[in-house]
Amino acid sequence: MAELIYYCGTMDSGKSTLALQTAHNHQSRGRTGLMFTNQDRAGSGVISSRLGLQQQAIEVGPELDLHRFVVDQLSMGERIDYVICDEAQFYQPVQIEQLAKIVDGLGIDVFAFGILTDFRTSLFPGSARLVELADRVNALQVEALCWCGRRATHNARTLGGVMITEGEQIVVGDVSGDQAVAYEVLCRRHHMRQVTARASRAGHTSSQPLPFKGF
């Protein structure tokens, strides 16, 4: 039976690499599918990996009806054995529901890849709906590491190497650190204390705590 499977992890945990590998595995067995993405760091309509791999994909705008798109492709005689959705955290909740309809109504496997939480540790709406609806939620097995060497579990947004805790939920960036706004993966301890790699080297931390309830 077809399934909706969500593979999730922090930034730098290889989710886009796995999405491309999954597509390759299916294609090498003669299967045909669709690839979707949303706001990839390499630009519109592409799935890119930090290892240098990339492949063209369909950009998912907020108004795109994914179920209708797949139905239209099938009605034109296209063969669709699977659907791959990268950067699924950025999809609208209704689009996640459309993915479930593709699985249940059309019998097509959907493999979604994304990040669970944003830079303030809140669930992305798309990820939250995936957790609610997916047949399986799988944590990526490649563990990103905090600067201290512990397993990284949280995504931090930085400005000039300094962690920031306010702003829009979605600001596209990377973990390379060469942008005005960049991202860094941290363990929970250092995310809560706002200790980035640069702050650690400088020997100081922020005095403003994150808005965690109960802390």
C-alpha positions in Angstrom: 0.0 0.0 0.0 1.1 3.5 -0.7 2.4 5.6 2.2 3.1 9.2 3.2 6.6 9.2 4.8 8.2 12.2 6.4 12.0 12.2 6.8 13.0 15.1 9.1 16.1 16.4 10.9 17.9 19.6 11.6 19.7 21.7 8.9 22.9 20.0 7.8 21.5 16.5 8.4 21.4 15.4 4.8 17.7 15.7 4.0 18.1 17.0 0.5 20.9 14.5 -0.2 18.5 11.7 0.9 15.7 13.2 -1.3 18.0 13.0 -4.3 19.3 9.6 -3.4 15.7 8.4 -3.1 14.8 9.7 -6.5 17.9 8.0 -8.0 17.0 4.7 -6.4 13.6 4.7 -7.9 14.7 6.0 -11.3 17.4 3.3 -11.5 14.6 0.7 -11.2 12.6 2.2 -14.1 10.2 4.1 -11.9 8.9 7.6 -12.8 7.9 10.3 -10.4 7.6 14.0 -9.6 9.9 16.1 -7.6 8.7 19.2 -5.7 10.6 21.8 -3.6 10.0 25.1 -1.9 12.6 27.9 -1.4 15.7 25.8 -1.8 18.9 27.8 -1.0 20.1 27.3 -4.7 17.0 29.0 -6.1 13.6 28.3 -7.5 12.8 24.9 -9.0 15.8 23.0 -7.8 16.7 20.5 -5.1 20.3 21.0 -4.0 22.5 19.2 -1.6 25.5 20.6 0.3 27.5 17.8 -1.2 27.1 19.5 -4.6 24.3 17.4 -6.0 21.2 19.0 -7.5 18.2 18.2 -9.7 15.4 20.2 -11.2 12.1 20.2 -9.4 8.7 21.8 -9.4 8.6 24.9 -7.2 5.7 24.7 -4.8 4.0 28.1 -4.4 1.4 28.8 -1.8 -1.5 28.4 -4.2 -0.4 25.2 -5.9 -2.9 22.4 -5.5 -0.6 19.3 -5.4 -3.4 16.8 -5.7 -4.9 18.6 -8.7 -1.5 18.9 -10.3 -0.8 15.1 -10.0 -4.4 14.3 -11.2 -3.9 16.6 -14.2 -0.6 14.9 -15.1 -2.2 11.4 -14.8 -5.1 12.5 -17.0 -2.6 13.5 -19.7 -1.1 10.0 -19.7 1.9 10.7 -17.5 3.1 7.8 -15.4 3.7 8.7 -11.7 5.0 6.0 -9.4 6.2 8.3 -6.6 6.3 11.9 -5.4 9.2 13.5 -3.6 8.7 16.7 -1.7 11.8 18.5 -0.4 11.7 21.5 2.0 8.3 20.2 3.1 8.4 22.4 6.2 7.6 25.4 4.0 4.4 23.8 2.4 1.0 25.0 3.5 -0.9 22.7 5.8 -3.6 22.3 3.2 -0.9 21.1 0.8 0.2 18.4 3.2 -3.4 17.3 3.2 -3.3 17.2 -0.5 -0.3 14.9 -0.3 -2.3 12.6 1.9 -5.0 12.6 -0.8 -2.4 11.6 -3.4 -1.5 8.6 -1.2 -5.0 7.5 -0.2 -6.9 8.3 -3.4 -4.3 7.7 -6.1 -2.2 5.0 -4.5 1.1 6.9 -5.0 3.9 6.9 -2.5 4.9 10.3 -1.2 8.3 10.9 0.4 8.6 14.2 2.2 11.8 15.7 3.5 12.1 18.7 5.8 13.0 20.4 9.1 10.8 20.0 12.1 11.3 23.3 14.0 12.3 26.8 13.2 15.0 29.0 14.8 12.8 29.5 17.9 12.1 25.8 18.3 8.5 26.1 17.1 7.1 23.6 14.7 6.8 24.8 11.1 3.1 24.5 10.1 3.9 22.1 7.2 5.9 19.9 9.5 3.3 19.9 12.2 0.7 18.7 9.7 3.0 16.1 8.4 3.6 14.7 11.9 -0.2 14.6 12.3 -0.9 12.8 9.0 2.1 10.8 7.9 2.1 7.1 8.0 5.6 7.2 9.2 7.9 9.9 10.6 11.5 9.0 10.4 14.4 10.9 12.0 17.4 11.2 9.6 20.2 9.0 10.7 23.0 11.4 9.8 23.5 13.4 12.9 24.5 17.1 12.5 26.9 18.2 15.2 27.0 21.3 17.4 30.3 23.2 17.6 30.8 21.4 21.0 30.7 18.0 19.4 27.3 17.0 20.8 24.4 16.0 18.6 22.8 19.1 17.1 19.0 19.1 17.7 18.1 22.8 17.1 18.5 25.3 14.3 19.8 28.8 15.2 19.5 31.9 13.1 22.5 34.1 13.3 23.4 37.6 12.3 27.1 38.2 12.1 27.7 35.0 14.1 25.4 36.2 16.9 22.2 34.2 17.6 18.9 36.1 17.1 15.6 35.0 18.4 13.1 37.4 16.7 12.0 37.9 13.1 9.9 36.2 10.4 9.7 32.4 10.7 10.9 31.8 7.1 14.1 33.5 6.0 16.1 31.4 3.5 19.7 31.0 4.4 22.4 28.3 4.8 24.9 27.1 7.3 27.9 28.4 5.5 27.9 31.6 7.6 28.9 33.9 4.7 25.5 35.6 4.5 24.0 38.5 6.3 21.6 36.0 7.9 22.9 32.5 8.3 22.0 29.4 10.3 23.9 27.2 12.7 22.9 23.9 14.2 23.3 23.6 18.0 22.7 21.2 20.8 19.7 22.1 23.1 22.0 23.3 25.8 23.8 25.9 23.6 20.7 26.8 21.7 18.9 27.7 25.0 22.0 29.6 26.2 22.4 31.2 22.7 26.1 30.1 22.5 27.1 30.0 18.9 30.5 28.9 17.7 31.6 32.5 17.4 30.2 33.4 20.8 32.1 30.5 22.3 35.4 31.6 20.8 34.7 35.1 22.1 34.0 33.8 25.6 30.6 35.4 26.1 26.9 34.6 25.8 23.7 36.4 25.4 21.9 37.5 28.5 18.4 37.2 26.9 16.8 33.8 27.3 14.7 32.2 24.6 10.9 32.2 25.2 10.6 28.6 26.4 7.6 27.9 28.5 8.4 26.5 31.9 12.0 27.7 32.0 
